[in-house]
Structure formats: structure tokens, C-alpha cells
């Protein structure tokens, strides 16, 4: 069974600011921990009807976080075993509560979820894929109301397809990305005054890289700029970057092969957001770090002590102390809590247990 995509999620609960980490364990229970400034501690979460063990691409169930009420409220989303989009939420005054997103029904249990904010920061967009392979969006406002939208698509997405979001055109156009059933990278873009339109990134490429259908994706901005990159591990064991530039999309393979496909990816930033990092666990169980260098090349290394991990291990990144500390979370075994590594001025330390 694949060990990929959407297994870990990080978020920030404000007043006071406390980083949070969430995962779904092998029994279908949502687990959470928060950092109080000194150590990570478990937090009590409501357990209504249980979450699923997951789809083939998402053992044991995927989840994502988002924020509403201009960051004052932290939300966690997961599709439960009955195919309903469940929301767990907490703000500065109230403890954790759970409910169902209206009209969020009939979704594959454990399906991938991603979130993003629309141009209006008061709206939170939650994306997933229907049983028929169409991308869905649920949009929530600070007034507590939700509306559902079926997005256009020029290709059918696999059951349980992984998703990623990013912003094109000077970070102004919200875009949703997925790999379709024939291994082509697709996107749906929100255009001003035109709504959502479908886009095939492979149309600009003479020889599109071989990508596993529905595989995990990650997005980021190299060099702190505005040109969006989308990353995925190909069936050739290489990490591929799709870069949106002035004249359309281009693809290139990053150095060093030997990666597991499909494999979970996560991106993060250092040096005040100017340096893009990307992490993946390779076929030898090593936690690799790809770093975008000032000259536009990519360097490849291994996070110290990041050894002996299952290939394709689920990963997530988060920040503490106003971004001064970067945490990289690893879910090495579903039956055990996650581990984490911390990057600071002296380099990487860890792993530490949660």
C-alpha cells in the first residue's frame, strides 16, 4: 500500500500563537499536538464517527488545515468514512468542535484535500475530488456560510488523486493542480471575471515527464520570486519541476535519481523566504533536501540522521518563533506519533518525538 500524500497537516492557532500538527492514525482517529513554547503536547479533539483508513493513495486518510476569520480560527478538514467533508475548528475563545461542511457529501472516504485563500482573504477555498474524478471546491466565508462548486476539467482525475494549490501571474491567480489518469499534469485556474478555466500544462512540453497518475505534488516559488513551480516524482525515479515563466510552462528533471514513485513531497523556505527547499524520502530511506541556489541550480543533500525511513514517507513543514525555526515532520509509522527535525542557524537537529 502506498505511503503518500496528505497524511500530515500543520497550522497556527492564534491568541497566543501556537503551532499545531495533525495526523490520522491507523485506527482512523484524528490526533493533534500543539507547541506551547517549550514542548509538543497532545490536544483533545472531538471524535464523532471516526475517519476512514483511506483510499489506496491515502492510507489512512488525508487531511488539510486552513484559517478563517482572518486567521483567528484554525480549521482542519478530512473526508470521513461516510464520504462527508468534516471540519474540526477552534478559535481563541472556544475549544475544538466538529461539524459537516454543507453539501460536502458523496466524496471518496479519505480523499485528498487542499486549501487556499481566494483573492478576498475572508474566503477559504477547500478542494477535493469527486467519486467521478471531477475537482470540487467548497468555499467558506467568515459569516459561517459555505457554497459548493464543481470546477471545470478537461480530463478525469484518478480515484483519490492528490492535489496542490499555488498562485500564478505575480501570485494573483489561484490554481489547483493534479495528475490525471494518463499521467499528465493538469490545472484549473481562477481567472478574474471569467471564473475557473481548465489548463493542461503538458501542451507546452515536447516530451512530458512520465508521472504516476494521481501522485503527490508540491508547489513553491524559487528565489522568493513570483514564478510558480510545481514538483512531482516521476516514474523514472527523478524529481521533476514544472516552472511557469513568461512564455508558458517548462519542465526539467532535478539532479539525483533513485526516488520512490509515488512519493510525498513538501516545500519550505529559509533566509526570509528567499531560499526554496524541497523534501522527499528516497528509495534508500534517506530524507533528502533539495535547495534552490542563487544561480538557479538545485543542490541535493541528506538531512542529518534522516535515515532508515520508509520510501515515500509522508512529510509536512511548519515554522516556530516567527519563522526563525523550521520544523520538518515525518510520519514514519502510522501506528506511532510523528517525528520532527528542526533547522536553525546551526543546521538540522533531531529527530525528536512528538
TALIN-V53600 format. One line per field, one symbol per residue. ss: DSSP state (H for helix, E for strand, L for the rest). phi: phi as a letter, one per 30 degrees, with the letter a starting at -180 (. if undefined). psi: psi as a letter, one per 20 degrees, with the letter a starting at -180 (. if undefined). Layout:
ss=???
phi=???
psi=???
//
This chain:
ss=LLLLLLLEEEEEELLLLEEEEEEELLLLLEEEEEELLLLEEELLLLLLLLELLLLLLLLLLLEEEEEELLLLEEEEEEEELLLLEEEEEELLLLLLEEEELLLLLLELLLLLLEEEELLLLLEEEEEEEELLLLEEEEEEELLLLEEEEELLLLLLELLLLLLEEEEELLLLEEEEEEEELLLLEEEEEEELLLEEEEEEHHHHLLLLLLELLLLLLEEEEHHHLLLEEEEEEELLLLEEEEEEELLEEEEEELLLLLELLLLLLEEEEELLLLEEEEEEEELLLLEEEEEELLLLLEEEEELLLLLLLLLLLEEEEEEEHHHLEEEEEEELLLLLLLEEEEEELLEEEEEEEL
phi=.dcbiidbbcabcciddbdbbbacddcicdcbbbccjbadbdbdbdbdcjcddjdedbdcjcaacabbhhidcccbbacddcicdcbcbabdccddbbacdeidbiceeiddbbbacdedddcccccabdddicdcbccccddicbbcbcddacadcddiddbbbabchhiccdbcbacddcicdbbbcdceibicbdbcddddcdbdddcdeiddbbbabdiidcddcbbaddddiccccccccdcjdbbacddicicdbdbdbbcabbhiidcdcbbacddcicddbcbdcedjdccbbbdeidbicdeiedbacabbhijdcccccbcdbddbddcbcbcbddjdbjdcdd
psi=pqmqpjhqpqroprmrooqqpqrpaijkppqqqqpjigrpqqqpqqnfjqqrhrrhilplpqrqqrqrlliippqpqqoaijkqoqppqqahhqaprqrpppjmrkqppjqqpqrqprhoiippppqaprhjjqpqpppqrijjqqqqpoqqpjqpqqpkpqqqqrprmkkhopqpqrpaijkppqqppoppjibpqqpohihipgnpqoqppjqqqqqropjjbjopqpqqprijjqpppppoahkaqqqqprqobkqppqqqqqqrqrlkjiopqpqqpahjjpoqppppqhjirpqpapppjmrkqppjppqqqrqrlkihpppoqpnhphiqqrrqqppahjaqraqqq.
//
